[in-house]
Amino acid sequence: MSSENADAEEVRAETAEIGAGAAPAEPAAVWDVVVVGAGPAGASAAYAAAVTGRRVLLLEKAELPRYKTCGGGIIGPSRDALPPGFELPLQDRVHAVTFSLNGRFARTRRSRRMLFGLINRPEFDAGLVEQAQKAGAELRTGVTVSRVEQHGPSVPDRRTVAVVLADGETVLARAVVGADGSAGRIGAHVGVKLDQVDLGLEVEIPVPPSVAEDWKGRVLIDWGPMPGSYGWVFPKGDTLTVGVISARGEGAATKRYLEDFVARLGLAGFEPSISSGHLTRCRSDDSPLSRGRVLVCGDAAGLLEPWTREGISFALRSGRLAGEWAVRIAEATDAVDARRQALNYAFAIKAGLGVEMAVGRRMLALFERSPGLLHATLTGLRPAWNAFADITRGVTSLGGLVRSNGMARRALDVLDRRMAATGGTAPRGVTPRAGAGADEDSPAVRGDRAADPASAGTDAARDTAPESPENL
């Protein structure tokens, strides 16, 4: 079963409460690198490998362009990881964010400088693939991978990996990069382990010009009713991308949240052009990133930020690293050297993206327990908003913020200790260093008026005015 079909089956199961192939053909010449999956991770890997002059084959089961369930936010780290000269097909430029707490206490923060951009995935993904092709990668679409073999009759020597296609054809490579999604074949071959799975539901809603103008340049982030859930509205010209996400196992509640969210926004009268669902999956800390001459990146490796479930920047950055190290693995003359290069790839991932994921898990622990506290902090404290803006612009990352900002590090440590003191438990396999969160009976957690930053005398009630330059 393909990654998309597997996800579709699980999504249908989540929302149900409401409603041996032929013998391989004779293989062709050996490729240096074969990349499976042409999303942002796979296209980035193919580009990074092809730009070195190696023979690279990019396999994709769908025909391009194709729709993907995704908000389409391009934050600073995503922009910085794009191939040189890549023209972002931006549908809108975001200068303001409205935060709300399950529809209440809405506050808007604005910036004179762009915070991040919004894209449609079909055009974005196709553009990345085109860049990989310009660098020399060969693309084959409509191709489904059945399995990967590193031993056996299909493998001529220990320097070669066999990629067996559904029609029986065998493609040989010196290194393989798996970017075929979190339910794909390559992640299963590597043995990727996942400890956080969430269900995202999304609708694309065409709106008249008057409605589109109201949303232009502004997004909405709504902290949702279930622990760890939130919703979003991303404007893209004459269409609004509206979605929600929550932990898997809450399918009926997640669907109700989306329906209520759309109605609350006054958008229930518009017919969606697309309704879709998707499962996001985060890797466990001890999950492997390679097996032999096979690497995984992006969703196939379970790489995304656990709190926001942002995955595009993780896909682009891990894909680029995977492509670079796949070239080194392809050059390795024996298993020892190949293993050394694979370990170097894993180290690079864990030293960068792994640190961000660790902080994201702590943020998710806080958010699941105390969404009101988080909302009050982001909307009522200017340093918190400045940190949010810096992260979206790419000035820093979650990990970089905690490393370099003593105030942020101390604040997170205090929140950890408060959760421990109140008996808080970390979500889905996360073990905070000393717990996290606020007293369950505090006003911020109850969501009453004391959680409203305006009533607390902060500057959040005035944040609809342009901010001063020194705070941008």
Secondary structure as the mmCIF struct_conf table of DSSP 4:
data_model
#
loop_
_struct_conf.conf_type_id
_struct_conf.id
_struct_conf.beg_label_comp_id
_struct_conf.beg_label_asym_id
_struct_conf.beg_label_seq_id
_struct_conf.end_label_comp_id
_struct_conf.end_label_asym_id
_struct_conf.end_label_seq_id
HELX_RH_AL_P HELX_RH_AL_P1 SER A 3 GLU A 14
TURN_TY1_P TURN_TY1_P1 THR A 15 GLU A 17
BEND BEND1 ALA A 22 ALA A 22
HELX_LH_PP_P HELX_LH_PP_P1 ALA A 23 PRO A 27
BEND BEND2 ALA A 29 ALA A 29
HELX_LH_PP_P HELX_LH_PP_P2 VAL A 30 VAL A 30
STRN STRN1 TRP A 31 VAL A 36
BEND BEND3 GLY A 39 GLY A 39
HELX_RH_AL_P HELX_RH_AL_P2 PRO A 40 ALA A 50
TURN_TY1_P TURN_TY1_P2 VAL A 51 GLY A 53
STRN STRN2 VAL A 56 GLU A 60
BEND BEND4 LYS A 61 ALA A 62
HELX_LH_PP_P HELX_LH_PP_P3 GLU A 63 GLU A 63
BEND BEND5 LEU A 64 PRO A 65
STRN STRN3 GLY A 73 ILE A 74
HELX_RH_AL_P HELX_RH_AL_P3 GLY A 76 ASP A 80
TURN_TY1_P TURN_TY1_P3 ALA A 81 ALA A 81
BEND BEND6 LEU A 82 LEU A 82
HELX_LH_PP_P HELX_LH_PP_P4 PRO A 83 PRO A 83
TURN_TY1_P TURN_TY1_P4 PRO A 84 GLY A 85
STRN STRN4 LEU A 90 VAL A 94
STRN STRN5 ALA A 96 LEU A 101
TURN_TY1_P TURN_TY1_P5 ASN A 102 GLY A 103
STRN STRN6 ARG A 104 ARG A 110
BEND BEND7 ARG A 112 ARG A 113
STRN STRN7 PHE A 116 ILE A 119
HELX_RH_AL_P HELX_RH_AL_P4 ARG A 121 LYS A 134
TURN_TY1_P TURN_TY1_P6 ALA A 135 GLY A 136
STRN STRN8 GLU A 138 THR A 141
BEND BEND8 GLY A 142 GLY A 142
STRN STRN9 VAL A 145 GLU A 149
BEND BEND9 GLN A 150 GLY A 152
TURN_TY1_P TURN_TY1_P7 PRO A 153 SER A 154
BEND BEND10 ASP A 157 ASP A 157
TURN_TY1_P TURN_TY1_P8 ARG A 158 ARG A 159
STRN STRN10 VAL A 161 LEU A 165
TURN_TY1_P TURN_TY1_P9 ALA A 166 ASP A 167
BEND BEND11 GLY A 168 GLY A 168
STRN STRN11 THR A 170 GLY A 178
BEND BEND12 ASP A 180 ASP A 180
TURN_TY1_P TURN_TY1_P10 SER A 182 ALA A 183
BEND BEND13 GLY A 184 GLY A 184
HELX_RH_AL_P HELX_RH_AL_P5 ARG A 185 VAL A 190
TURN_TY1_P TURN_TY1_P11 GLY A 191 GLY A 191
STRN STRN12 LEU A 194 PRO A 206
HELX_RH_AL_P HELX_RH_AL_P6 PRO A 209 TRP A 215
TURN_TY1_P TURN_TY1_P12 LYS A 216 GLY A 217
STRN STRN13 ARG A 218 TRP A 223
BEND BEND14 PRO A 225 MET A 226
TURN_TY1_P TURN_TY1_P13 PRO A 227 GLY A 228
STRN STRN14 TYR A 230 LYS A 236
TURN_TY1_P TURN_TY1_P14 GLY A 237 ASP A 238
STRN STRN15 THR A 239 ALA A 247
TURN_TY1_P TURN_TY1_P15 ARG A 248 GLY A 249
HELX_RH_AL_P HELX_RH_AL_P7 GLY A 251 ARG A 264
TURN_TY1_P TURN_TY1_P16 LEU A 265 GLY A 266
TURN_TY1_P TURN_TY1_P17 ALA A 268 GLY A 269
BEND BEND15 PHE A 270 PHE A 270
HELX_LH_PP_P HELX_LH_PP_P5 GLU A 271 PRO A 272
BEND BEND16 SER A 273 SER A 273
STRN STRN16 ILE A 274 ARG A 283
HELX_LH_PP_P HELX_LH_PP_P6 SER A 284 SER A 284
TURN_TY1_P TURN_TY1_P18 ASP A 285 ASP A 286
BEND BEND17 LEU A 289 LEU A 289
STRN STRN17 SER A 290 ARG A 291
TURN_TY1_P TURN_TY1_P19 GLY A 292 ARG A 293
STRN STRN18 VAL A 294 VAL A 296
HELX_RH_3T_P HELX_RH_3T_P1 GLY A 298 ALA A 301
TURN_TY1_P TURN_TY1_P20 GLY A 302 GLY A 302
BEND BEND18 LEU A 304 LEU A 304
TURN_TY1_P TURN_TY1_P21 PRO A 306 THR A 308
HELX_RH_AL_P HELX_RH_AL_P8 ILE A 312 GLU A 331
BEND BEND19 ASP A 334 ASP A 334
HELX_RH_AL_P HELX_RH_AL_P9 ALA A 335 ILE A 349
HELX_RH_PI_P HELX_RH_PI_P1 LYS A 350 GLY A 354
HELX_RH_AL_P HELX_RH_AL_P10 VAL A 355 ARG A 369
HELX_RH_AL_P HELX_RH_AL_P11 PRO A 371 GLY A 380
HELX_RH_AL_P HELX_RH_AL_P12 ARG A 382 ARG A 393
TURN_TY1_P TURN_TY1_P22 GLY A 394 GLY A 394
BEND BEND20 VAL A 395 VAL A 395
HELX_RH_AL_P HELX_RH_AL_P13 LEU A 398 SER A 404
HELX_RH_AL_P HELX_RH_AL_P14 GLY A 406 ALA A 421
TURN_TY1_P TURN_TY1_P23 THR A 422 GLY A 423
BEND BEND21 PRO A 427 PRO A 427
TURN_TY1_P TURN_TY1_P24 ARG A 428 GLY A 429
BEND BEND22 ARG A 433 ALA A 434
TURN_TY1_P TURN_TY1_P25 GLU A 440 ASP A 441
BEND BEND23 SER A 442 SER A 442
HELX_RH_AL_P HELX_RH_AL_P15 PRO A 443 ARG A 446
TURN_TY1_P TURN_TY1_P26 GLY A 447 GLY A 447
BEND BEND24 ASP A 448 ASP A 448
HELX_RH_3T_P HELX_RH_3T_P2 ARG A 449 ALA A 451
HELX_RH_3T_P HELX_RH_3T_P3 PRO A 453 ALA A 456
TURN_TY1_P TURN_TY1_P27 GLY A 457 GLY A 457
HELX_RH_3T_P HELX_RH_3T_P4 ASP A 459 ARG A 462
TURN_TY1_P TURN_TY1_P28 ASP A 463 THR A 464
BEND BEND25 ALA A 465 ALA A 465
HELX_LH_PP_P HELX_LH_PP_P7 PRO A 466 SER A 468
HELX_RH_3T_P HELX_RH_3T_P5 PRO A 469 ASN A 471
#
